[in-house]
């Protein structure tokens, strides 16, 4: 697992890169505010319910949550499950909102 800042994420999104971004918060948190990432709650990842991202094992997977704690856990679990390039968004959606407000990644 590596880390990526919200600035790096925003810059790469604006450059048109194809990004695999996963939000590991709960559905109610996602409904309140999200940056357009695919929602897979941490509980699903910890329960190894990752069928919808199984094909991304050899691609970069960028994971975020509210502040960076749950996404760190998710990255560690994904690494254990054979994912080779996970990145945790430093500061999570709180850092994103502080810097970019309600902007989406795509």
C-alpha positions in Angstrom: 0.0 0.0 0.0 1.1 3.5 -0.9 -0.5 6.8 -0.2 -1.8 9.4 -2.6 -2.8 13.0 -1.7 -6.1 14.6 -2.8 -4.0 17.0 -4.9 -2.4 14.1 -6.8 -5.8 12.4 -7.2 -7.5 15.6 -8.5 -4.6 16.3 -10.9 -4.7 12.8 -12.4 -8.5 12.9 -12.7 -8.3 16.3 -14.5 -5.6 14.9 -16.8 -8.2 12.3 -17.9 -6.5 9.2 -16.4 -8.7 6.1 -16.0 -8.8 5.8 -12.2 -10.1 2.9 -10.1 -11.3 4.7 -7.0 -13.1 2.9 -4.2 -15.1 4.5 -1.4 -15.2 2.2 1.7 -17.6 4.3 3.8 -21.1 3.2 4.6 -24.0 3.9 2.1 -25.5 6.7 4.3 -22.1 8.5 4.4 -21.8 8.1 0.6 -25.3 9.5 0.1 -24.4 12.6 2.1 -21.2 13.4 0.1 -19.1 11.5 -2.4 -16.6 12.2 -5.1 -17.9 9.7 -7.6 -16.0 6.6 -6.5 -17.4 3.1 -6.5 -19.0 2.3 -3.2 -17.8 -0.9 -1.5 -18.1 -0.6 2.3 -15.2 -1.7 4.4 -17.3 -4.6 5.9 -17.7 -6.1 2.4 -14.0 -5.9 1.8 -13.2 -7.4 5.2 -15.8 -10.2 4.4 -13.9 -10.7 1.1 -17.0 -9.7 -1.0 -14.9 -8.2 -3.8 -16.3 -9.8 -6.9 -17.0 -6.5 -8.6 -13.3 -5.4 -8.3 -11.6 -8.9 -8.6 -10.4 -8.0 -12.2 -8.5 -5.0 -10.8 -5.9 -7.1 -8.9 -3.1 -6.1 -11.2 -4.2 -2.5 -11.6 -3.9 0.6 -9.4 -6.8 0.7 -6.9 -7.2 4.0 -5.0 -9.2 3.7 -1.8 -10.7 6.4 0.4 -13.0 6.8 3.4 -13.8 9.7 5.6 -10.3 10.4 7.1 -8.0 7.6 5.9 -8.3 5.0 8.7 -10.9 2.6 7.1 -9.2 3.0 3.7 -5.9 2.0 5.3 -7.6 -1.2 6.6 -9.2 -1.8 3.2 -5.9 -1.4 1.4 -4.2 -3.9 3.8 -7.0 -6.4 3.3 -6.9 -6.0 -0.5 -3.1 -6.5 -0.4 -3.7 -9.7 1.5 -6.2 -10.8 -1.2 -3.6 -10.4 -3.9 -4.1 -6.8 -5.1 -0.7 -5.5 -6.2 -1.1 -1.7 -6.3 -3.3 -0.2 -3.7 -3.2 3.4 -2.7 -4.8 5.1 0.3 -6.1 8.6 -0.1 -4.3 10.6 2.7 -6.9 12.5 4.7 -9.9 10.9 2.9 -13.0 12.8 1.8 -12.5 15.3 4.6 -9.2 16.4 3.0 -10.9 16.4 -0.4 -13.8 18.6 0.8 -11.5 21.0 2.5 -9.5 21.5 -0.7 -12.2 21.0 -3.4 -15.6 21.2 -1.8 -18.2 19.1 -3.6 -16.2 18.5 -6.8 -16.2 15.0 -8.2 -13.2 13.1 -9.5 -14.7 12.6 -13.0 
